[in-house]
Amino acid sequence: MNALVGERLSIITSKAQTTRHRIFGILTSEDFQLVYSDTPGIIDPQYTLQESMMNFVMESLRDADVILWVVELGEKFDGTEILDRIQKSGIPVILVVNKIDLGKGSQVEDKLNYWKETVNVQDIIGVSALEKTNVDPLFDLILKYTPVHPPYFPKDQLTDKPERFFAAEIVREKIFLNYKKEVPYSCEVVVTEFKEDEKIIRLRAEIYVERKSQKGIIIGKGGAALKKVGIEARKDMEEFFQKQVHLETFVKVEDDWRKKNKQLQKFGYKN
């Protein structure tokens, strides 16, 4: 979505299940308005948070006029129930094979042929979001299958999420990039203070973990690990908001928050 909208709205890491929410990216010109709906990846949910994430996916499928089914170059069809529903939904499906810049020899051609023989979709295209390869042809395909409809959003609106959301996501991205194993998946970030004037934005971000031992890992020896996250997050926030940012971070323990409906509702995962 970032490559198609031209703005960095969704966080990106090499770890699976980085995206947890449904995020709109809105692209408007004199001739069209496209609303991209970025969702979590499709998984078989193992706990309540993942169930909420899959609810975002199902909600997007109900609303969609076109489905972009994004896979990576090395992936194969796993035949999950939701993917089967995508193919039978009656909604035009464009299968997008990302990271073709990593292909060697005939790998890209072979993989595209594999998908053509494996799934029944309207179009298949290989792209590199990183290098912007085939982004324009993909955009043309999306327009081809998009119906005519009055715009849903004002011309100057870029997304449906508030600034606090993106500040929290930037912090969460840095946690995914700086910590290993289960720790990033056990973290949630909430921006509890967002004060902006002409020159600076002052933020307070609270990082929730599930166990006391994780709190120690997040903070690190002498607070070094948390300081590193704060420095990296502040740098990206200043680029995103185009303004000086003062960021304070705090770590709190909320036992097993991923399995509790009340906490998930507090964090914005339950309608």
N, C-alpha and C positions, 0 to 999 in steps of 0.2 A: 504494500500500500504506500509506503514512504516514497518509493520510486515513481509511482503513478501520480501521486498528489504533488510531489515536489517539495514536501516538508517532512521532517522527521517526527512523526506523531507516535509511532509504535516503537517500543524499546526493542533492541536487537542483541541477543547473545547466542552463543553456540549451544547452550543448554536447551533441552526440550521443555515445553510447557512454560516458556517465559511469559507469554501473553495470557492474562487471566480475565480480562474484561472485553466487552464489545466496544470498539472505538470507531467512530465515524470519521472519515476523511472526505471533505466536501470540496469538489473542484467545479468552479462555475466560470463560464465564458458567455459571450453574447449569444451563442448558438446552443448551449447545452448546460446541464448541471448533472454531474455524476456524484453519487454518494457511495463511497466505498465503506464497507463494514468489515473491519478487521476483527477476527475472532480467535479464541484459543484453538490450538490444534485438537483434532479429534482423538479422543482416548476412551478407554473403558474406565469409568470413574471408580476409584477405590475408597474415597471418603467424601464428606459433604461438600468441601470446597470444590472438588473436581466435578461433583454433580451440578453445582451452580455454574461452573464454567461450561459444561455441556448444555445447560439451559440457554446460555448466551448463543451457542452454536445453533441450537434448534430454532431460537427466536429469529436469528438471521436468515435461516433457510425459509422460514415462513414469509419473510418480507422481501426476499431477493427477486429481482428480475433476471439477473444473470449470476451464475455461480463461477467463481474462479477457484478451481481445485488446484492448490499449489503443492507440488512435491519437489523433493530435491533429487539431484541427478542420480544418486545411488539408491534411491528408494524403489521398493517393489509394491505391488498391489497386495494389501492384506485382507481384503474382503470383509471388513467390519460392517456391522449392520447399518451404521449411519452413512458410510460411503455407498452402500447399496441403495439406500433411500435417496441419496443425491442423484444417482443415475436414473432412478425411477420417478423423480419428482415432477417431471414435465417441464422443468426450468432449464433453459439452455446452459450447458456446462462447457467451460473452456478449461482444459487441463494445462496447467502451467508448470513446465519442468524448469526449476530454478537452478542456478549455479552451473550453467553450462560452461562458464569460464574455466572450470576445473576439469573439464573433459579432455581426454587424451586419445589421439588416433580417431577411430570411428565410434568412440564411446557415446557421444551425443546422438549421432544418427541411429545407432543401435538401440539406445534407450527410447528415443521417440518412436521407433518402429515397435518396440516392445509394448508401449502403452497403446499404440494404435491397434495392436492385435489383442490387447487384454481388456480394454474398457470401451464402452459405447458412449462417446461424448460428441458434441458438435464440432469442436476444434481442439487441436493439440499444438502447443508452441513452446519452444525452448527459449529461456531468457537468462540474463544475468542481471539481477537487481543491483549488484555491486557496481558493475561496469556499465549499466544502462543499456545492455545489448538487447535488442528486440523489444524494448519498452514501447516505442512508438507503434510498431505493428500490433502489439498486444492491445494498446489503447484503441486502435482502429477496430479490432475484433470486438471489444467491449461495446463500442458505439454501434456496431453492426447489429448486436442482439438487444440493445437497450430500447424499450418502447418510448413513444412520445408521451410526455406528461408534464403538467405545470411544475415549476421548481418547488421543492419542499422547504428550502432554507433561503434566507437573505443572501444576496450576491457576495457580501463581504465575509460571510461566516465560513470558517475553515474546518471546524469540528464541533461535536456536540458536548465535549467535555470541558470543564472549567480549568483555569490555570492551576489550581491546587492539585488537580489530578495529575497533570503532566509533571509538576514538581515532584510529587510522590513517586511517579513512575521512573523518573531519572535517578532518584536515590535507590530505588529497588533494582534498577539495571546495574548500578555500581556494586550492589551486594552480590548479584549473580556473577559479576565479573571478578570479584575479589575473594569469594569464599567457595569452598568445595563441598561435595557430597550433598547431604540433606539440608544443610544450614540455609541456603537461599530459598528453598521451597518452604521452609518453616517461618519465613519472615513476611511481614506485611508492613507497609509504610503509610502513615497517615499524617498529612500536613495540618497541624492544629492552629497554625497562625500564618497569615499571609497579608502583610501590610506593605502597600506600595505607594511611593511618592514619585516625584519627577525624576529623581536620580537613582533610587535604590529600592530593591524589594527585600524585605526582612521576613525570613521564614523560620518556622519551628517545625521540625519533622520528628515524629515519634516512630521508632522501629520496634515492632512487636515480634517476639519470638515465643516458642512454645515451652522452652525449658531454661532453667537458670544457667545450665552449662553452656547453652547457645548464646546467652547474653555475654558471657565471658569471652567467647570466641569472636563475637561481633565487635566488642570493644577492643580486644587485643591487649598485649602487654603495654602498660602505660598509656593506653588509649590510642596506640599507633594505628591499629587497623581501622577503627572508626574515623579517625582523623583523615586517613587516606580516602575513604569513601566520601567524606564531606568535601574534601578538596576537589576530587574528580567530579562530584555531583554539582558543586557550585560552578565549576568551569563550564559544564554543559548547560546549566541553567542560564548563565549569563549569555551564552550563545543563542539559546532558545528564546529568551525574553528580551534580548538586546538591551540589557540594563544590568547595572551592578547588583549583585546578590549577596546578602549576608545570611548565612545558613547556620542554624543550631540544630544538632541532632541528639536525640535521647533514646535509650534502649529500655524497653519494658517487657516483662514476662506476662503472657496470657496463656495459661495452660491449655494445650490442645485446641487452640482457636480454630483450626481448620475443620474440626469436627462438630463445632457448636453453632447452631442456627442463629442464636442471639448475636454472637460475635461476627458471624458472616454478614448479618444484616447491618451491623454497625459499620463494617468495612465496605459496604456497598455491593455485596454479592447476592443479596436476596431482595426481590421486589416486595 
